[in-house]
Amino acid sequence: MIERIDAGPRMSEACIHGELVCLAGQVPETPGADIETQTREVLAAIDALLAQAGSDKTRILRAQVYLADVADFAGMNRAWDAWVVAGQAPARATVEARLANPAWKVEIVVTAVR
């Protein structure tokens, strides 16, 4: 059985199978904001979806970070480092990619367990 959170015609915000929680890519609410603000917004969205799924950031197995400009790596890391729980950091990859909205600077996808 697969549970879906905020299922729409194109995608779900999260899918849960057993103890595995897969989130869709989360994007910022404030297009054009600086990288730290956008990253904080994305991390807050991740926190909210994980809570809906019965999980939290300490249970993230893997994070994939997409930056529109790799020059924003340090700023994204400042927001990330303030958010991640010491000793509970997930495996993570960060790449530069063209995002769907040119005003977005960051998109993050995570996989967690409940």
N, C-alpha and C positions, 0 to 999 in steps of 0.2 A: 504494500500500500504506500502511496505517495501522498503526503499532505502538501498543499500549496498555500502560500500566503500572498494575498493581493494578486490573485490570478486574473490575468486579462486575456484578450484574444491573441496577443503576440507573445507575452512572457509573464512569468510570475516573479515577484520580488524575492521569493525564497521557495525552495523545495526541500522537503524533509523526507528521508527514507530511513526508517529505523532510528538510529542515533546520529545519522549524518545530516548536516544542515548546509545547503548550498545557496548562497546569496547571489542574486544578479549583481551586475556592476552598479555601484552606488555613485551618484554624481552630486555635485554641490547644488544648493538652493539659490546661491547668489552668483549668477554669471558675472564675470568681470572682476570679482573680488580678488584680493591677493591670495597667493598659494596657501598661506597658513590658515586663513579664514575658510577657504574652500575645503582644505583637508579636514579641518575641525568639523565642518558641516557634514562631510562624507562619513567621518568616524561616528558622529552622533546618529546618523541614519543607520549605520551598521549596528550600533548599540541597540537601537530601537527594534530593528528586525530580529536580532539575536534574542532579545527579551521575549518577543512574540513567539519565537520558536522554542523557548525554554532553555536558552543558552546564554552565554556572555562572552566577552572578549578574552577571558582567560582560557576559553575552550576552543579558540581558533587554531586550526591545524596549519592553514596556509593562507597567505594573502598575496594577491597579485595587484601591484600598483602600476597604473598607467599615467604617465605625465605627458602633457602636450609639449612640454619643453623640459628637457633634462636639466637645464640650468636652474629649474625650481626644486631640484633634489634636496638641497640643504633646507629650504623653507618647509618642504613637505615633511622632512625628517624631524624638524623642530616640533611640529604639531603631533607627529606620530610618537615621538619619544615621550612627550607629555601625556599621551593617552595610553600607551601600552603599559601593562603591569610588569614591573621588574621581575625577571625570572620566568615570565609567562609569554615571552615574545614568540609568535608563530614563525614558521618557515616563510620567507618572503622573497619575491622577485619584483624588481622595479624596471620598467622599460619606458622608452619614449614612444609615443604613438599619437596619431591624429585621432582626436576624439570626435564624437558625433556632432557636438556643438562647439564651434570655435571659441566660445567664451568660457568653456570649462577648461580648467588647468589640470584636473586630476579625476580619475575614476578608480575605484578600488573594488575588487572582487574577493570575497573570503569564503572559505569552507571551514566549518566548525563541527563539533559534536555537541550533543545535549548532555 
